[in-house]
Amino acid sequence: MKKNATLAWGGVVLTVLSLVNCKKTALDTVAPVAATPAVATTTADIRDSLYLYMEEVYLWYDKLPTAFNTRAYTDPQTEMDTLVWVQPLDRWSFVQKAATFNSYFADGQTGDFGFWIKYDANNDLRVRYVYTQSPAGLAGVQRGWILTALNGQNVQSMTDATIVDAFYSASSTTFGFRKPDGTTVTKALAIADYSLNTVLYTNTYDLPGHKVGYLVFNSFTGTPSQNELAAAFTNFETAGIDELVVDLRYNGGGDVGTQEFLANRIAPSKVGSAAPMYSVFHNAKLASWNKTVNFTKAGNLNLSRVFFITTSGSASASELLINNLKPYMDVKLIGQVTHGKPVGMYGFNVMDYVLAPIAFRTVNAQNVGDYYNGMPVDAAVADGLDRNWGDPQESCLAAALKYIQAGCFAGVASRDLNARLSAVQEAHNRILDQQIVKELILKAPKPL
């Protein structure tokens, strides 16, 4: 699968001026980085450059060691991991080969089986989502199916390590599934490159006195995402929705520009084109980069409130979107506390790598930020893994529809108690989530 100071200078001479005038792209997170001409390089060169960039742009540069031997590290990611150890809040800074990074963000391209799994409260390993054009999507695999076997072996008898190996490390695997109707099916899949769809599902629901739009959005990947979102919101506007549910439960973030695009489609008309959306603050050396981004309302939706479905996997641009809308409309969160990433990074193309250190923090129009512990929810509801997207009985969507009809969440949480995960199941899912981080989030926001 695609995976995503004593300073030895080693042939790389960078000045402060060159650092602050270099090509940078705002991430949320992360966005495509413009390609640069191929440069002959060595591993030592990129290790030296990494430290110099960290000294200039890292949000917490003043915590970096003043004595640091870059050549003590075999690769730049290990070096980065050591450098960010100085700031426990930083769980996200990373280094990645530029070709892999740019492929994902510029073209929405990735290579894998195209579906991901998660344990439910019954200890069943279920499909959490599937990309339409992926090997799994083309084979008809759907959210909610139970994964029963890998290469003929019952998954209940397998360790986390063997599941991870068969699912995330192999180039081909035979998967056994049980569908919701009780029938079983076997799918032999091989990894392949494909264009991912970041909008996993859309629908509208007619309730008494309301027309509800529902959008499952999985990743802020730049232009591909914006094209999909534009089509979805055009359909919502044509349908005349007056309520909106945005499902971000697995959305780890991505491109800040796509967040702005989506915020401008959701925001009420009263925000106009002068209301502040969010402000960005850098370290003391780069105070001149600080800025405020204003709304530019797009489309004709004029909603007074919006519902977001979240989990601990909802991070970065997902949280930025929620935070930015709160000063202007009634925002309800359903599901689980979000990840907690109120900071972002820039992507610097250096040689054949992208360096992405945390470089800024954000606040909304009310100066609210620093949600490192995540955003609390209005209704704590377990992920309804036993239902496919759009099923009005799926626990999180059902909670939103109930509130729209009844004006409260009464009874939602208590009804959901039996669907909550044990500590052991949560631990298993964290292991699986770490693999998703390696496969996807390193290519996007890397919210670990």
C-alpha positions in Angstrom: 0.0 0.0 0.0 1.1 3.6 -0.4 2.0 5.1 2.8 1.6 7.6 2.6 21.7 22.2 18.4 24.9 21.0 17.1 23.8 21.1 13.5 25.7 19.4 10.7 25.1 21.4 7.6 26.1 18.8 5.1 25.9 20.9 1.9 22.6 22.7 2.7 23.0 26.4 3.5 19.7 28.1 4.3 19.2 31.6 5.7 16.3 33.0 7.7 15.4 35.0 4.6 15.1 32.0 2.4 13.0 30.2 4.9 10.4 32.9 5.3 10.2 33.6 1.6 10.0 30.0 0.5 7.0 28.4 -1.1 4.4 27.5 1.6 0.9 26.2 1.4 -1.6 26.6 4.3 -2.8 23.4 5.7 -5.3 22.7 8.3 -3.9 20.6 8.4 -2.6 20.0 4.8 -3.1 21.0 1.2 -1.3 20.2 -2.1 2.2 21.6 -2.4 3.4 22.9 -5.7 6.0 20.7 -7.3 9.6 21.8 -7.4 12.4 20.8 -9.8 14.1 17.6 -9.0 17.2 18.2 -6.8 19.9 15.7 -6.1 19.7 15.1 -2.4 20.9 12.9 0.4 19.1 11.9 3.6 21.5 14.1 5.5 20.5 17.2 3.5 16.8 16.8 4.4 17.6 16.1 8.0 19.6 19.4 8.2 16.8 21.3 6.4 14.1 19.9 8.7 15.8 21.3 11.8 16.3 24.8 10.1 12.6 24.9 9.1 11.5 23.9 12.6 13.6 26.7 14.1 11.8 29.3 12.0 8.2 28.2 11.5 7.4 25.8 14.4 4.7 27.3 16.6 6.7 26.2 19.6 10.1 26.9 18.2 11.3 28.3 21.5 11.0 24.8 23.1 13.4 23.2 20.6 16.8 22.0 21.9 19.6 24.4 21.1 22.0 21.5 20.8 20.8 18.9 18.3 22.6 16.5 16.1 20.6 15.9 13.0 22.9 13.1 11.8 22.0 11.0 14.8 18.7 10.0 13.0 18.4 7.5 10.2 15.4 9.2 8.6 13.6 12.6 8.7 10.4 11.3 10.3 12.3 9.9 13.3 14.0 13.2 13.6 10.7 15.1 13.5 9.2 12.7 16.1 12.1 13.5 18.4 11.9 17.3 17.9 8.2 17.5 18.6 8.7 15.6 21.8 9.4 19.0 23.4 5.8 19.9 23.1 3.3 17.3 24.4 0.4 19.1 22.6 1.9 18.3 19.2 0.6 15.0 17.9 0.6 16.0 14.2 3.8 17.4 12.7 5.2 15.1 10.0 7.5 14.6 7.0 6.4 12.8 3.8 7.7 12.1 0.3 6.4 14.9 -1.9 5.1 12.6 -4.6 2.8 10.7 -2.2 1.6 13.9 -0.5 0.8 15.7 -3.7 -0.9 12.7 -5.4 -3.4 12.5 -2.6 -4.2 16.2 -2.3 -3.9 17.4 -5.9 -5.6 14.5 -7.5 -7.5 12.7 -4.8 -5.6 9.6 -5.6 -4.8 6.8 -3.3 -4.0 3.1 -3.4 -5.4 0.4 -1.1 -8.4 -1.9 -0.7 -10.7 1.1 -0.3 -12.6 0.2 2.9 -12.0 0.5 6.7 -13.2 -1.5 9.7 -14.2 -0.9 13.3 -15.3 -3.1 16.2 -18.8 -2.5 17.5 -20.2 -3.2 21.0 -20.9 -6.8 20.1 -17.3 -7.3 19.2 -18.2 -7.6 15.5 -15.6 -6.2 13.1 -17.7 -4.1 10.8 -17.1 -2.0 7.6 -17.2 1.6 8.6 -17.0 3.1 5.1 -16.1 2.3 1.5 -14.9 4.5 -1.4 -17.0 4.0 -4.5 -14.3 3.5 -7.1 -12.0 1.4 -4.9 -11.5 -2.3 -5.2 -14.0 -2.9 -2.3 -16.5 -0.3 -3.7 -16.5 -1.9 -7.1 -16.9 -5.3 -5.5 -20.1 -4.1 -3.7 -18.8 -4.0 -0.1 -21.0 -1.7 2.0 -20.9 0.0 5.4 -22.3 -2.2 8.1 -21.2 -5.6 6.8 -19.5 -7.8 9.3 -16.0 -8.9 8.5 -15.9 -12.6 9.5 -12.7 -14.0 7.9 -9.4 -12.9 6.4 -7.8 -15.4 4.0 -10.1 -18.1 5.4 -9.3 -17.5 9.0 -12.0 -16.5 11.5 -11.2 -12.9 12.6 -12.4 -13.7 16.1 -9.4 -16.0 16.5 -6.9 -13.5 15.1 -4.8 -11.1 17.0 -4.8 -7.4 16.3 -1.3 -7.8 14.7 -2.4 -10.5 12.2 -5.6 -8.5 11.3 -3.5 -5.4 10.7 -1.1 -7.4 8.6 -3.7 -9.0 6.4 -5.8 -5.9 6.1 -3.2 -3.1 5.8 0.1 -4.6 4.7 -0.9 -7.2 2.1 -1.3 -6.5 -1.6 -4.2 -8.9 -1.9 -6.5 -10.5 0.7 -9.6 -12.7 0.6 -12.3 -11.2 2.8 -15.3 -13.0 4.2 -18.4 -10.9 5.1 -21.8 -11.4 6.6 -24.5 -9.0 5.3 -27.3 -7.5 7.4 -29.8 -10.1 6.0 -27.6 -12.9 7.4 -26.2 -14.1 4.0 -22.4 -14.4 3.6 -20.2 -13.5 0.8 -16.4 -13.8 0.0 -14.5 -11.1 -1.9 -10.9 -11.5 -3.1 -9.5 -8.0 -3.4 -6.2 -6.6 -4.6 -5.0 -3.1 -3.8 -5.2 -0.6 -6.6 -5.0 3.1 -7.2 -8.3 4.9 -7.5 -9.9 8.4 -7.2 -11.6 8.6 -3.8 -15.0 10.2 -3.3 -14.9 12.5 -0.3 -18.6 12.8 -0.2 -19.7 9.3 0.8 -23.4 9.9 0.8 -26.1 12.5 0.4 -29.9 12.4 0.8 -32.9 14.5 1.8 -35.6 13.6 4.3 -39.2 14.9 4.5 -40.3 15.5 8.0 -43.4 17.3 9.2 -42.7 20.9 8.5 -39.1 20.3 7.5 -36.9 19.1 4.6 -33.6 17.8 5.9 -30.4 17.6 4.0 -27.9 14.9 5.0 -24.2 14.9 3.9 -21.5 12.4 4.8 -18.2 14.1 4.2 -15.0 12.2 4.7 -12.0 14.3 3.8 -11.0 17.9 2.9 -8.9 17.1 -0.1 -8.9 20.4 -2.1 -10.4 20.8 -5.6 -11.9 17.2 -5.8 -13.7 17.7 -2.5 -15.0 21.2 -3.5 -16.4 19.8 -6.8 -18.3 17.1 -4.9 -19.5 19.5 -2.2 -20.7 22.0 -4.8 -22.8 19.3 -6.5 -24.3 18.2 -3.1 -25.2 21.7 -2.0 -26.7 22.6 -5.4 -29.0 19.6 -4.9 -29.8 20.7 -1.4 -30.7 24.2 -2.6 -32.8 22.8 -5.4 -34.7 20.6 -2.9 -35.3 23.6 -0.6 -33.8 22.1 2.6 -34.3 24.1 5.8 -32.3 21.8 8.1 -28.8 20.3 7.5 -27.0 17.3 9.1 -23.2 17.1 8.2 -21.7 13.8 9.1 -18.0 14.2 9.9 -17.6 11.1 12.1 -14.5 9.8 10.3 -13.2 13.1 8.7 -9.7 13.8 9.9 -9.4 17.1 8.1 -7.3 18.3 5.2 -7.3 21.4 3.1 -8.1 24.8 4.8 -9.4 26.2 1.5 -12.0 23.4 1.3 -13.1 24.2 4.9 -13.6 27.8 3.9 -15.6 26.6 0.8 -17.9 24.5 3.0 -18.3 27.1 5.7 -19.4 29.6 3.1 -22.1 27.2 1.8 -23.4 26.4 5.3 -23.3 29.8 6.9 -26.5 31.9 7.1 -27.0 34.8 4.7 -26.4 37.3 7.5 -22.7 36.7 7.6 -22.3 38.5 4.2 -18.8 39.1 3.1 -17.2 41.0 5.9 -17.8 38.8 9.0 -14.6 37.2 10.3 -14.5 33.4 9.8 -11.3 32.7 11.7 -8.0 34.2 12.7 -4.5 32.6 12.3 -1.6 33.2 14.7 2.0 32.1 14.3 5.1 32.2 16.4 6.8 35.5 17.4 9.2 35.3 14.4 6.4 35.1 11.9 3.9 37.5 13.4 3.7 39.2 10.0 1.9 36.1 8.7 -1.0 36.4 11.2 -4.3 37.1 9.4 -8.0 37.0 9.6 -10.1 35.2 7.0 -13.6 36.6 6.4 -16.7 34.8 5.2 -17.8 35.1 1.6 -21.3 33.6 1.7 -22.0 31.3 -1.3 -25.2 29.6 -2.4 -28.7 30.5 -1.3 -29.1 28.3 1.8 -30.1 30.4 4.8 -30.0 28.0 7.7 -30.4 29.1 11.3 -28.8 25.9 12.7 -26.7 22.9 11.6 -26.1 19.5 13.1 -22.7 17.8 13.0 -22.1 14.1 13.7 -18.7 13.6 15.2 -16.3 11.1 16.8 -12.8 11.2 18.1 -11.8 10.8 14.4 -13.3 14.2 13.6 -10.3 16.5 13.5 -8.5 19.6 12.2 -10.5 21.1 9.4 -13.6 19.3 10.7 -13.2 21.0 14.0 -12.2 24.3 12.4 -15.5 24.3 10.4 -17.6 23.7 13.5 -15.7 26.3 15.5 -16.0 28.9 12.8 -19.8 28.5 12.4 -20.6 28.7 16.1 -20.6 32.5 16.4 -23.2 32.8 13.7 -25.7 29.9 14.0 -27.0 27.3 16.3 -24.6 24.4 16.1 -25.5 21.0 17.6 -23.0 18.1 17.9 -24.1 14.5 18.0 -21.9 11.4 18.6 -18.6 11.6 20.5 -16.1 14.3 21.6 -14.0 15.4 18.6 -10.3 14.8 18.3 -8.9 18.2 19.5 -6.6 19.8 16.9 -6.9 23.6 17.0 -3.6 24.1 15.2 -2.4 23.8 11.6 0.7 23.5 9.5 2.2 24.6 6.3 3.6 22.2 3.7 7.1 23.1 2.5 8.5 21.4 -0.6 12.2 20.8 0.2 14.1 18.5 -2.2 11.8 15.5 -2.7 10.0 15.8 0.7 7.2 17.8 2.2 7.9 19.2 5.7 4.8 19.9 7.7 5.4 21.2 11.2 2.7 22.7 13.3 3.0 26.4 12.5 -0.1 28.2 13.6 -3.2 28.2 15.9 -6.7 29.3 15.0 -9.5 31.0 16.8 -13.0 31.9 15.7 -14.8 35.3 15.6 -15.3 35.1 19.4 -11.6 34.3 20.0 -12.4 30.7 20.9 -9.8 28.1 20.1 -7.4 25.8 22.1 -9.8 22.9 22.1 -7.0 20.4 22.6 -9.3 18.1 24.6 -11.8 18.0 21.8 -15.3 19.6 21.4 -18.0 18.2 23.6 -21.2 16.9 22.1 -24.8 17.9 22.8 -26.0 14.3 22.6 -23.6 11.4 23.3 -24.5 8.7 20.8 -22.6 5.6 19.7 -21.5 5.1 16.1 -24.3 3.1 14.4 -22.1 0.7 12.6 -24.9 -1.8 12.1 -26.7 0.5 9.6 -25.7 1.8 6.2 -25.4 5.5 5.4 -28.7 7.3 5.3 -30.7 4.8 7.3 -33.0 7.0 9.4 -32.7 4.4 12.2 -28.9 4.7 12.3 -28.3 6.0 15.9 -26.5 9.3 15.1 -28.7 10.3 12.2 -31.8 9.2 14.2 -30.8 11.6 17.0 -30.6 14.5 14.6 -34.0 13.7 13.0 -35.5 13.3 16.5 -34.3 16.7 17.6 -35.6 18.4 14.4 -39.1 16.8 15.1 -39.2 17.1 18.9 -36.8 19.9 19.7 -34.8 17.9 22.2 -32.5 14.9 22.6 -34.5 13.4 25.4 -34.1 9.6 25.5 -31.4 9.4 22.8 -28.5 8.7 25.1 -30.2 6.2 27.3 -31.5 4.3 24.3 -28.0 4.1 23.1 -26.3 2.7 26.2 -26.2 -0.9 24.9 -24.3 0.2 21.8 -21.4 1.7 23.7 -18.0 0.1 23.4 -16.0 -1.5 26.2 -12.5 -0.3 27.1 -11.1 -3.4 25.4 -13.0 -2.7 22.1 -11.9 0.9 22.2 -8.3 -0.3 22.6 -8.7 -2.6 19.5 -10.2 0.3 17.5 -7.3 2.5 18.4 -4.9 0.0 16.9 -7.0 -0.1 13.7 -7.2 3.7 13.7 -3.4 4.0 13.9 -3.3 2.1 10.6 -5.8 4.5 9.0 -3.5 7.3 10.2 -0.6 5.7 8.3 -2.7 5.1 5.2 -4.8 8.3 5.0 -4.2 10.9 7.6 -0.5 11.2 6.9 -1.6 12.2 3.5 -4.1 14.6 5.0 -4.0 16.1 8.5 -2.3 13.3 10.4 -4.6 13.6 13.5 -3.1 10.9 15.7 
